[in-house]
Amino acid sequence: MSSYIINESKDGVIQFTINRAEKRNAVNYEVMEGLQKAIQLANKPESKLLVITGAGNEAFCSGGDLSVFHSLRTEEQAYGMLSKMAGILYDLMMLKTPSVALMNGTAVGGGCELATACDFRIARKGIKAGFIQGKLVITTGWGGGSFLFEKIAYPNALKMLTEAKTYPVDELSQLGFINYIFEGEPEEGLANFIKNMLAIDGDVHKAYKEMATRKWEGQNLRGRIEEEVRRCSVLWENEKHHKQVDLFINRK
Ligand SMILES: CC[C@H](C(=O)O)C(=O)SCCNC(=O)CCNC(=O)[C@H](O)C(C)(C)COP(=O)(O)OP(=O)(O)OC[C@H]1O[C@@H](n2cnc3c(N)ncnc32)[C@H](O)[C@@H]1OP(=O)(O)O
């Protein structure tokens, strides 16, 4: 079974689903490759919107696949994986069309970094999310910290990153991380959120997105992400990080 599903609708909506519900939609290298394909499709002229979501109703995305990435021990080994995904999420952030993280369930760690790279975050009532990387004695390493400082108020961003905890959806909304809360089926919540946007010509959306991407290019966002990846790689090598990951892997 493929780790991801890509659907293209007639009205120009590309939907990327992480298809690993049994692993709470953890990101492995196959998911990264699928995300690259979805981003390429979403940058085609006829595309109007990119939606990122997770399979099942438990999790949106639980971050990096610890069963795979825990074998990365050194700074350079960590840098290889982190920089690959950071580059993909930068391309997602700089997408020509708007993007929506359709948060069907829990998002933790890199799952929150993935959601933050999207323009909008809409969430099902009852979910929780948090940048828990600090509990693993690392920082964000896929660009999520740099994205978050662009997307929500500085004190709220620093609070979320330094507390390294999960928050309920109503608090995430107060923090400015969640833009819309829906009840029931994610497809219905998405349709309600995007119906007015889809009525407007995609060239208008692309023009507005370009205003934002030009700002981020001018502020050297790509360079700040590289520094974030390097800093996370250094922390990754520390035994304190490996010990926390081993505790999760051996918890049962
Ligand atoms: C730069 C990004 C950074 C990095 O790549 O290192 C990160 O993303 S750091 C953060 C990494 N993610 C985590 O630490 C999250 C770990 N998972 C959890 O905390 C929980 O699983 C949770 C809250 C997501 C869901 O809890 P729930 O009780 O609903 O499920 P289980 O814990 O029983 O897990 C079910 C099943 O999924 C497997 N699983 C969950 N998360 C991951 C993951 N990130 N990588 C690999 N596998 C994961 C878990 O092992 C269970 O599988 P099983 O075969 O039954 O053991």
PDBQT file of the ligand as one rigid body, heavy atoms in Angstrom, charges set to zero:
ROOT
HETATM    1  C1  LIG A 301      12.041  17.494  12.397  1.00  0.00    +0.000 C 
HETATM    2  C2  LIG A 301      10.838  16.699  12.717  1.00  0.00    +0.000 C 
HETATM    3  C3  LIG A 301      11.136  15.808  13.853  1.00  0.00    +0.000 C 
HETATM    4  C4  LIG A 301      11.905  14.609  13.428  1.00  0.00    +0.000 C 
HETATM    5  O1  LIG A 301      11.728  14.150  12.291  1.00  0.00    +0.000 OA
HETATM    6  O2  LIG A 301      12.608  14.067  14.278  1.00  0.00    +0.000 OA
HETATM    7  C5  LIG A 301       9.928  15.290  14.506  1.00  0.00    +0.000 C 
HETATM    8  O3  LIG A 301       8.887  15.108  13.925  1.00  0.00    +0.000 OA
HETATM    9  S1  LIG A 301      10.140  14.991  16.185  1.00  0.00    +0.000 SA
HETATM   10  C6  LIG A 301       8.578  14.318  16.664  1.00  0.00    +0.000 C 
HETATM   11  C7  LIG A 301       8.475  12.882  16.237  1.00  0.00    +0.000 C 
HETATM   12  N1  LIG A 301       7.150  12.391  16.584  1.00  0.00    +0.000 N 
HETATM   13  C8  LIG A 301       6.834  11.971  17.819  1.00  0.00    +0.000 C 
HETATM   14  O4  LIG A 301       7.623  11.971  18.744  1.00  0.00    +0.000 OA
HETATM   15  C9  LIG A 301       5.427  11.511  18.004  1.00  0.00    +0.000 C 
HETATM   16  C10 LIG A 301       5.391  10.088  18.504  1.00  0.00    +0.000 C 
HETATM   17  N2  LIG A 301       4.020   9.582  18.567  1.00  0.00    +0.000 N 
HETATM   18  C11 LIG A 301       3.174   9.944  19.581  1.00  0.00    +0.000 C 
HETATM   19  O5  LIG A 301       3.452  10.746  20.433  1.00  0.00    +0.000 OA
HETATM   20  C12 LIG A 301       1.818   9.278  19.541  1.00  0.00    +0.000 C 
HETATM   21  O6  LIG A 301       1.916   8.133  18.705  1.00  0.00    +0.000 OA
HETATM   22  C13 LIG A 301       0.697  10.176  19.003  1.00  0.00    +0.000 C 
HETATM   23  C14 LIG A 301       0.386  11.278  20.018  1.00  0.00    +0.000 C 
HETATM   24  C15 LIG A 301       1.078  10.767  17.662  1.00  0.00    +0.000 C 
HETATM   25  C16 LIG A 301      -0.569   9.300  18.818  1.00  0.00    +0.000 C 
HETATM   26  O7  LIG A 301      -0.834   8.601  20.007  1.00  0.00    +0.000 OA
HETATM   27  P1  LIG A 301      -1.855   7.358  19.962  1.00  0.00    +0.000 P 
HETATM   28  O8  LIG A 301      -1.991   6.852  21.364  1.00  0.00    +0.000 OA
HETATM   29  O9  LIG A 301      -3.061   7.723  19.194  1.00  0.00    +0.000 OA
HETATM   30  O10 LIG A 301      -1.095   6.261  19.066  1.00  0.00    +0.000 OA
HETATM   31  P2  LIG A 301       0.125   5.318  19.511  1.00  0.00    +0.000 P 
HETATM   32  O11 LIG A 301       1.138   6.099  20.248  1.00  0.00    +0.000 OA
HETATM   33  O12 LIG A 301      -0.398   4.068  20.100  1.00  0.00    +0.000 OA
HETATM   34  O13 LIG A 301       0.773   4.985  18.062  1.00  0.00    +0.000 OA
HETATM   35  C17 LIG A 301       0.029   4.209  17.154  1.00  0.00    +0.000 C 
HETATM   36  C18 LIG A 301       1.043   3.573  16.226  1.00  0.00    +0.000 C 
HETATM   37  O14 LIG A 301       1.698   4.624  15.459  1.00  0.00    +0.000 OA
HETATM   38  C19 LIG A 301       3.102   4.556  15.683  1.00  0.00    +0.000 C 
HETATM   39  N3  LIG A 301       3.637   5.916  15.626  1.00  0.00    +0.000 N 
HETATM   40  C20 LIG A 301       3.072   7.020  16.135  1.00  0.00    +0.000 A 
HETATM   41  N4  LIG A 301       3.849   8.083  15.904  1.00  0.00    +0.000 NA
HETATM   42  C21 LIG A 301       4.942   7.640  15.209  1.00  0.00    +0.000 A 
HETATM   43  C22 LIG A 301       6.103   8.265  14.664  1.00  0.00    +0.000 A 
HETATM   44  N5  LIG A 301       6.311   9.570  14.740  1.00  0.00    +0.000 N 
HETATM   45  N6  LIG A 301       7.015   7.474  14.034  1.00  0.00    +0.000 NA
HETATM   46  C23 LIG A 301       6.805   6.138  13.923  1.00  0.00    +0.000 A 
HETATM   47  N7  LIG A 301       5.707   5.465  14.407  1.00  0.00    +0.000 NA
HETATM   48  C24 LIG A 301       4.802   6.254  15.047  1.00  0.00    +0.000 A 
HETATM   49  C25 LIG A 301       3.257   3.913  17.040  1.00  0.00    +0.000 C 
HETATM   50  O15 LIG A 301       4.546   3.367  17.176  1.00  0.00    +0.000 OA
HETATM   51  C26 LIG A 301       2.156   2.877  16.981  1.00  0.00    +0.000 C 
HETATM   52  O16 LIG A 301       2.596   1.831  16.139  1.00  0.00    +0.000 OA
HETATM   53  P3  LIG A 301       2.852   0.354  16.772  1.00  0.00    +0.000 P 
HETATM   54  O17 LIG A 301       3.294  -0.451  15.591  1.00  0.00    +0.000 OA
HETATM   55  O18 LIG A 301       1.563  -0.057  17.375  1.00  0.00    +0.000 OA
HETATM   56  O19 LIG A 301       3.942   0.564  17.802  1.00  0.00    +0.000 OA
ENDROOT
TORSDOF 0
